[in-house]
Amino acid sequence: MTRWLPFPGLTLLLLLLWLLLVGSVAPGTILLGAVAAVVSSWVWLRLELPAVRFRRPLAALRLSLVVLQEIIRSNNAVARIILYRGTRNRRSGFVRIPLTTRNPYNLAALACIITATPGTLWVEYDSADNTMLLHVLDLIDEEEWVRIIKTRYEMRLMEIFG
């Protein structure tokens, strides 16, 4: 069974997600979703991802709450910038942030957090000098952004994944 279906839980989850997205449980939809889920699990097997050490679930919960709070705050700030005339003279820009971690799980989670937060966008990652390029809609202080990314997110991700 594991040779034909290497990740049965992932396959089932992908099939259920497919059915939810399509909004139908017609036989053709189920068959197409099942084929896509099985092929996806084979692709997942070929990726040969490094083993993950999820060390601190409570730290992950705290980080999730911080990210949720930041997303709400950023949504309000971006809405104010867009809707009110007095705030349209803001300066956007790019900030290069030196990172400590090289763990692919930390980098992926950090990219998701930054991109999910309105007003910020992960633009590129330079593996040679281990820096990321961040675009900020309302750039006031570059050093403050470096501090925020390193202490609020990167340090906590390193605590969670190692």
C-alpha positions as CSV (number, residue, x, y, z in Angstrom):
1,M,0.0,0.0,0.0
2,T,2.8,2.5,0.8
3,R,4.5,1.8,-2.5
4,W,1.4,2.7,-4.5
5,L,0.1,5.3,-2.0
6,P,3.1,6.7,-0.1
7,F,1.2,9.3,1.9
8,P,-2.4,8.1,2.4
9,G,-3.3,10.9,4.9
10,L,-1.9,13.6,2.5
11,T,-3.8,11.9,-0.4
12,L,-7.0,11.9,1.4
13,L,-6.5,15.5,2.6
14,L,-5.8,16.6,-1.0
15,L,-8.9,14.8,-2.3
16,L,-11.1,16.4,0.4
17,L,-9.6,19.8,-0.4
18,W,-10.3,19.3,-4.1
19,L,-13.9,18.4,-3.5
20,L,-14.4,21.4,-1.2
21,L,-12.8,23.7,-3.9
22,V,-14.8,22.3,-6.7
23,G,-18.0,22.1,-4.7
24,S,-19.3,18.9,-6.2
25,V,-19.2,15.2,-5.3
26,A,-20.1,13.9,-8.8
27,P,-18.3,10.7,-9.7
28,G,-16.2,12.4,-12.3
29,T,-15.1,15.1,-9.9
30,I,-14.2,12.4,-7.3
31,L,-12.2,10.4,-9.9
32,L,-10.3,13.5,-11.2
33,G,-9.6,14.6,-7.6
34,A,-8.4,11.1,-6.6
35,V,-6.0,11.0,-9.6
36,A,-4.7,14.4,-8.8
37,A,-4.2,13.5,-5.1
38,V,-2.4,10.3,-5.9
39,V,-0.1,11.9,-8.4
40,S,0.6,14.7,-6.0
41,S,1.6,12.3,-3.3
42,W,4.0,10.6,-5.7
43,V,5.5,14.0,-6.5
44,W,5.8,14.7,-2.7
45,L,7.8,11.5,-2.4
46,R,10.2,12.5,-5.1
47,L,10.9,15.9,-3.5
48,E,13.0,14.2,-0.8
49,L,12.5,17.0,1.8
50,P,14.8,17.2,4.8
51,A,13.3,15.9,8.1
52,V,11.6,18.5,10.1
53,R,11.9,18.8,13.9
54,F,8.9,20.6,15.2
55,R,10.2,21.3,18.7
56,R,7.9,23.8,20.4
57,P,4.2,23.6,19.6
58,L,3.4,26.3,22.2
59,A,5.9,28.7,20.6
60,A,4.1,28.0,17.2
61,L,0.8,28.9,18.8
62,R,2.2,32.1,20.2
63,L,3.7,33.0,16.8
64,S,0.4,32.3,15.1
65,L,-1.3,34.8,17.5
66,V,1.4,37.4,16.8
67,V,1.0,36.9,13.0
68,L,-2.8,37.1,13.3
69,Q,-2.5,40.3,15.3
70,E,-0.1,41.8,12.8
71,I,-2.3,40.9,9.8
72,I,-5.3,42.7,11.5
73,R,-3.1,45.7,12.3
74,S,-1.6,45.8,8.8
75,N,-5.0,45.5,7.2
76,N,-6.2,48.6,9.1
77,A,-3.0,50.5,8.2
78,V,-3.2,49.7,4.5
79,A,-6.9,50.6,4.4
80,R,-6.1,54.0,6.0
81,I,-3.3,54.6,3.4
82,I,-5.6,53.8,0.5
83,L,-8.8,55.5,1.7
84,Y,-7.6,58.7,3.3
85,R,-6.0,61.5,1.3
86,G,-3.6,62.7,4.0
87,T,-1.8,59.4,4.1
88,R,-1.1,59.0,0.4
89,N,2.2,60.7,0.5
90,R,3.8,57.7,2.1
91,R,7.1,56.3,0.7
92,S,7.3,52.6,-0.2
93,G,10.6,50.9,-0.7
94,F,12.8,47.9,-0.4
95,V,14.8,46.7,2.6
96,R,17.6,44.1,2.5
97,I,17.4,42.0,5.6
98,P,20.3,39.7,6.7
99,L,19.0,36.4,8.0
100,T,20.5,34.0,10.5
101,T,18.6,30.9,9.6
102,R,19.2,28.8,6.5
103,N,16.6,26.1,7.4
104,P,14.3,25.7,4.4
105,Y,11.2,25.3,6.7
106,N,12.1,28.6,8.5
107,L,12.6,30.4,5.2
108,A,9.3,29.1,3.8
109,A,7.3,30.0,6.9
110,L,8.9,33.4,7.0
111,A,8.0,34.0,3.3
112,C,4.4,33.0,4.0
113,I,4.1,35.2,7.1
114,I,5.6,38.2,5.3
115,T,3.6,37.8,2.1
116,A,0.3,37.2,4.1
117,T,0.8,40.4,6.0
118,P,-0.7,43.4,4.0
119,G,1.8,46.1,3.1
120,T,4.8,43.7,2.9
121,L,6.1,41.3,0.3
122,W,9.0,38.9,0.2
123,V,10.7,39.8,-3.1
124,E,13.8,37.6,-3.2
125,Y,16.1,35.5,-1.2
126,D,19.9,35.5,-1.9
127,S,21.3,32.3,-0.6
128,A,24.9,33.4,-1.3
129,D,24.8,36.1,1.4
130,N,21.7,34.7,3.2
131,T,19.6,37.9,2.8
132,M,16.1,38.6,1.8
133,L,14.7,41.5,0.0
134,L,11.5,42.9,1.5
135,H,9.1,45.4,-0.1
136,V,7.3,47.7,2.4
137,L,4.3,49.8,1.4
138,D,4.9,52.4,4.1
139,L,8.7,52.5,4.7
140,I,9.7,54.9,7.4
141,D,12.7,53.3,9.1
142,E,14.7,50.5,7.5
143,E,16.4,49.5,10.7
144,E,13.1,49.0,12.4
145,W,12.0,46.6,9.7
146,V,15.2,44.6,10.1
147,R,14.6,44.4,13.9
148,I,10.9,43.4,13.4
149,I,11.7,40.6,11.0
150,K,14.6,39.2,13.0
151,T,13.0,39.4,16.5
152,R,9.3,39.0,15.8
153,Y,9.5,36.3,13.2
154,E,12.9,34.7,12.5
155,M,13.9,34.2,16.1
156,R,10.6,32.5,16.9
157,L,10.7,30.3,13.8
158,M,14.2,29.2,14.8
159,E,12.9,28.3,18.2
160,I,10.1,26.3,16.6
161,F,12.0,24.4,13.9
162,G,15.6,24.6,15.1
